[in-house]
Amino acid sequence: MSNARAAAQALEVLGLLSRHTEPMPAAIIARRLGLPRSSTYHLLGVLQEHGYVVHLPEERRYGLGVAAFELGSAYSRQAPLQRLARPILSRLVDETRHNAHFAVLHGNDVLYLVEERAPRRPSLVSDVGVRLPAQLTASGLALLAALPAAQVRALYPSRSSFVLRHGTGPTSSTQLRSILTAVRARGYAVEHGTVTPDLGSVAAAALDHAGYPGAAFAVTYEERLVDPAQESVLAEAVVAAANALSRRIGGTRMRA
């Protein structure tokens, strides 16, 4: 086994473990990744030696180790996603002349990481560090639409999971499913007054190498200033911004 191939397989093991909420037996890891059991045990042993994997002998399973946690914490400290997004967001504001922001999914909320305001545009509630219910925001809908259906169901298991701000927005899994189907068909999400009355938003998700939504760009505007034809132009700009980030993180692109 070449060093490059071994490194790629070790990363595949870590990626698989990171996508599961529970530690996994080595046999299942081998089967999911199509690896020989002997190679799988070798990779797990090396990862365990370096602290990226921990073996749970009583359960006969393997989970992520402390080194993996430290790596994730270092990612958060360095904030590379925000650094990559800032110049794209600035271009988006320059092009559209409207406020724009950059957000990630956190549970069934969206967390705003970067915001840039256009001159003479109203301030927004989506300031940096603010969390809002994902199903009410264009950013959240764009991100949810790119998730597997099972993950969306897990985020919204009952009607009590749906929070409203101004009495509008989906209140059931059926309504949310219909909205997300429309988002996928268009290639972008829209929101009209569910976060702040008289303000609308369009958003698109940037996808990572696995096709998962990493983050979303959105433009928010005063609805009295933008007609439906102009909204589609804004959507094209937002999709272009999302695709630009997708390329930078090695992901796939969406179409408006």
N, C-alpha and C positions, 0 to 999 in steps of 0.2 A: 504494500500500500504506500503510495507516494505521500510525502508530507502535506502537499496541498490537498489531496483527496482526504487524508485523515483529518485535516483541519476543517474541511467542509462538512464532513460527517459529524465531527464533534459539535459544530455549530447547529447542525440539524437536530442533534440530540437535545441541546439546550433550548432550541426553538420549540421543539415538541413539548418538553417539560414546562416551558413558560406558558403554553396555551392551555394547560390543564390545571384545574384547581386542586387536584390531589396527586401525590407521588404515584409513579407507575412501575409495574414489574418490568424487568429487563426483557422478558419474552415479548411483551406487548410493544415495547419501544422498538425492538428488532423488527417485528412484523409491520408496524406502522411505517417504518423507514425503509423497509425492504433490505435490511442488513443481515448478514450471518450472525448467529448468536455469539460466536467467538469474538467477532469484531466488535459487537455491541458491548460485551463485557470488558473488552480491552479499552474501548473509548470511555466507558463509565469509570473504569479504574483510574485512568489518567485524569479525568475531570474531577474525580473524588480526591485524588492526590493534591490537586491544585485548589481545592475548596469550592469548585463550581457546582459540584454535585455531592449530595449526602446520601449514604446508604442507610436504610431503616431495616435492620436485620429481622426484627420481630414481624414486620409486615412483608418482608421480601420485596421491597419497593425502593425506588430511587426518586429523590426530589432535588430541587435546586438548593445549592449551598450558600454559605455566607458570602463567598466571593462574587456570586451572581448578584446578590443583593447590593453589595458594594459597587459593582459595575453599574447597576441601575441607578443607584444614588449619585454616582459620578455623572451619569448622563443628565440627571435632573439639575445638578449644580452647573454643568457647562451650558445647559440650555441650547444645544445645537439646533433644535427644530425652530426655536424662535429666531436664532441668528440667520438661518436659511430663509425664513419667512419674511423678515423685515423688509429687505429690498423689493421683494415681490409685492408686498402690501403697499409700499410707498408708490410703486408704479401703478398699482390698481387705483389708488386715490387720485393720482395725477391724471390718469386716463378718464375716470368716471366723474371726478369732482364731487364725490360723495364720501361720507364716512365709511371706513372699512375696518374689519377686525378679523382676528385669527383665533380659533378656539379648538379645544380638544374635548373628547367625550370623557366624562368622569362619572362612572355609574350611569344613572339616567339623567344626569345634569350635563350641561356644557360648561367648561371652564375657559374663560377668556384670558389668553396669554399676551396678546398684543392688540393695541387699538391705535388707529391713526385717524385724526379728524381732518376733514377738508375745511378750507376757509369758509366762514360764514354759514356753517352747517350746525344744526342743533346738537347739544350734548346727548349722549346715550347712556342707558343704564348698564350697558355691556362694557364697563371699564375693566381694566386689567385686574385679575383676581376674583371677579364676580362670577358667581354660578347662577345659572337659570335652568329651569326644567327643559330638557332637550326637546321634548315633543312640541314645545311652543315656539321654538326658534328655528329660523332657516338653517343655521349652522348645525343644530342638533338633528333636524330632519335629514339633512344631507349625509351626516355621519351614520345615523340609524339605518338609512336606506342601503348603505353599503355593507351592513352587518348581516351575518347569516340569520335567517328567520328564527332559529332556536334561541339565539342570543338576545334578540329583541324580545321574544316571549319571556325570557328569564328576567329581563330588565323591567317588564311591565306585566307581572303575574296576575294583577287584579285591578279593578276600577280604582281602588285607593291609591294606586301608583300614579294616577294622572292628576296633576296639579294645575289649576287654572289661575291666571292673573287678572283677567278682565272678563271672565265668563265666556271666553271663546277658546277654541282649540279642541283636539280630540279628547274624548272622555272614556274611550273603550279600546280594547285591542282591535276590534273590527274596524273602527274609524281610523286608527293609526295605520293599520295594514293597508287600507285603501289609499291613504295619503302617501305612504312610502312607495306603493306601486306606481303612483303618478310621478313621484320624484325620480324613480329609476327610469321611467319612460322618457321624461324630459332630459335627464342628465343633470339636473340642478333642483334645488328646493326653493320654495317661496314662502313668505309669511307676511300677512297683512293685519297689523294691529293687535296680534295676540300678546305681544310683549309690551308695546307702547302704542296707544291709540294714535292713528294718523301717520304712523311710520310703517314702512314696508321694508322687507329685506329679500335678497336673493343670495344663495350660498351654494358652494360646491365642495366636495370632499377630495382631498389628496390621498391617493392610495399607496400603500407601501408595496414591497416586493412580493408579499403574499396576497395582495389584493384587499387587504384590510384598510379601513379608513384611519389614517394617521392624524389628520387634522382637517379643518375646514376654513376656507376664506368666505367672507360675506361682505356685501355692500348694503348699507342701510340708508334709506332716503325718505324724504317727505312725500307722501303719496300724492299730494296735490300738484307736485312738480313733475311727476313721472307718469306717462300714459303706458298702456300695455305694450306698445311697440318699443318704447324706450326701455321697458323692463327686460325685454328679450336681449337688447344690446348690452345692458348691465350683466345679464346672465352669461353672455358670451365672454365678457371680460373676466368674470369670476371663475368660469370654467377654465379659461386660459391660465389664470393665476394658479388654480389647483393643479393643473397639468404641469405647470412649470415646477412646482414643488415636487410633484410625483417623479418627475425626471431627475431631480436633484437627489432624491432619496432612493432612487433605483426602483420606483414603483411603476404601476400601470396607469394609463390615461383614461379619462372619461370624455364623452362627447356631449355637447349641448344639443 
